[in-house]
Amino acid sequence: MSIGITIATVIFCFYLYQYIEEKKQAKEEKENRFFEELKNGDNHNEDVTEEPTYLDERTITGLVLCTLRKIGCEPETEERGDLTWVYFTYQGEKFTIECNDSCRFIVIYDTWWFQMSVYSDVEEIADLHKVINLANQHANVTVIHTVNQEIEEIGVHSRRNILFISQIPEIDQYLICVLNDFFKVQRYVVTELEKCKVREKQETNR
């Protein structure tokens, strides 16, 4: 009996592991496609259709657009199947929000805010990986990097998944706090990379 239970447990764990890996791979492929499409920052302008009128804040998309206007942004939208992509600029930074009216969570992206040549020194690329790992341990925003072979650059991006519903009090201030976290992680990454350069220069001069 115990052998049968053990075998069943092993088989279950194996299929569970496969399922998790497939979901993880699918998510990574989706994010990579998204970052590739936005690699030049302004490409979406060619495809943005005339913005629908979202007057009903009871929909997630309508709530997103109304909140963005409250904080002084002028959003543009693009429909892709069930998803709505919202493009806007806040404090000079270009952001994208992915939302779906059937989901109470939205995903905020800040793409290509730091770039590095794929031909950079090995130490510089290693420092970038190390700093990104450190940022992800402490920041509220997830930082990732992608490699674009066409333009021969490594791009750094950040994303955050948040609950976004009308029941959140002062939702405009809530969104501002979330967007400010993106700027904080940017400053952290850039500052830490500069520290790495200084340390390496000091070690070289010894």
N, C-alpha and C positions, 0 to 999 in steps of 0.2 A: 504493500500500500504506500509506504513512504517513498519508495523508488518512483512509483507512478506520479505521486504529487510533485516530487522533485523534477521529473521530466516535464510535467505540465507547466511548472513554474518557469523552467528554463525556456521552454518554447514561448510562453507568454512574454517573458522579458525580452526575448529576441525580437518578436514582432512589435513590441512596444518601442524598442530601440529603433527599429527600422522606421516606424511611423513618425517618431520624433525627428529623426534625421531627415526624412523626406519633407516634413513641414518646415524645418529649419532651412533646408536647401531652397525650397520654393520661396520662402520669405526673402532670403538673400538675393535670389535671382530677380525678384520683383523690385527690390531696392536698387540693385545694380542697373536694371533697365531704366528706372526713374532717374537716377543720377546721370546716366548717359544722356538721356533726353534733355536734361537741364545743364549739360556740361558748359554751355556757352552763356548761361544766365538769361539771355533774352529770347531764346528760340521760341518760347511759348507764344510770343506776341503774334507770330505768323498764323497760329492756329486758333487763337481765342475767338470764339463766336460772340455775337452780340449778347450781352449779359441779360439773362432772364430777370424778371422782377420778382424778388423774394420779399414779399411784404409780411408773410406770416412767420413770426419769430418762434412759432411752435415747431417749425422744421429746423433741423440742425443747420442746414445750409443758410436758411434765413437768419438764424441766430448768429451765425458766424459773420455774415455780411453786415448785419446791423451793428454788431459789436465792433467790428473793424472801423465802420464809419464813425462810431462814437469816439474812437481814439484817434481820429483824424486821418484815417487811411482811405484810399480810393481803390477798392478791390476789383479785380477782373476775374471772370470765371471761365472754365472750360469743362464741358461735359465729356466723360469717357465711360460709357456704360452706366452702371449704377453709381459711379463715383463723380464727385464734383471737385475740381481742382481750383483753388482760389489763390490768385497771385496778388501780392501787395508789397508795398515798401513801407518800412517802419524805421524811423531814425536813419534813413539812408541805406538801410540793409534790405535786400530783396528776400522775401519769405514766400513759402508756398504752404497751403493747408490742404490736406486731403480729407474730405468729409463725405459721409453717406447718411442720408436721412433715416436709414434703418438702424444706424449705430449711434450710440451716445458718446462715442469717443472720436476724437479727431487726431490727426497726425500733422505736426508742424515741422517743416523742413527749412533748413538754411544751408544752401548748397554752394560749394566751391568758394568758400570764404578764405581759404588758404591754399596756395598751390606751390608745388616744388617739381623741378625737372626730374624725370626718371633717371637722368644721368648725373644726379647729385652724388656727392661722396657717400660711401657706404655708411660712414659715421653719422652723417646728417639724416639719412633715411632711418637708421636705427634709432636716432634720437627722436624722430617724429613718432615712430611706433611706440617708444617708451612713454613719451608725453601723452599720447592718445590714451594709452592704457591707464596712466595715472589719472587723467581727466575723468575717465569713465568710472573710476573708483570713488570719486568725490563729488562730481557734478550731477545736477538734476537732469542734464541733457546728455543724450548718447552721442558720442563722437565716433565717426568712422572715416576711412579713407578708401578711395578707389583709384585705379590706374587707367588712364585713357591713353592708349597706344597711338591714337591718331594725332593727338596734339603733344604726345610724349610728356605728359605731366601727371603728377600724383595730386589728386584733389582731396581736400578735407571738408567734410560735411557734418552737420549735426541734425538731430531729429528728436522729437519728443511726442509721446502719445499721452493725451490728457482727456479727462472727462469734461464734456462741454454741454451743459444743459441749462435751461432757463432758471432752474431752482437755485443755481449758484448765486449768492448775494454779490452785488457789485461786480458782475461778470466782466465788465470792461477793465476794472482794476486787476482782476484775476488774470486776464489775458496779458496785460502789461507786465505783470510780475513774471509770467512765463516767458515772454519775449525777452525780458531783461536777463533771464538765465542764459539765453543764447549768447548775449554779449559778454557775460561773465566768463563763460567757457572759452570764448574766443580769446579774451584777454589772457586767460590762464595759459592756454596753449602757446600763444605767441610769446608771452613773457618767459615761459619755461624753455622754449626753443632758444631764445636769446641768451638765457643763462647757460645753456649747453654750449653755445658758441663761445661765450666768454671763458668757460672752464677749459674747453679744448684749446683755445688760443693761449691761455696761461700755461697749460701743460706743454704746449709746443715751444714756448719761450723759455722753459726751464733748462 
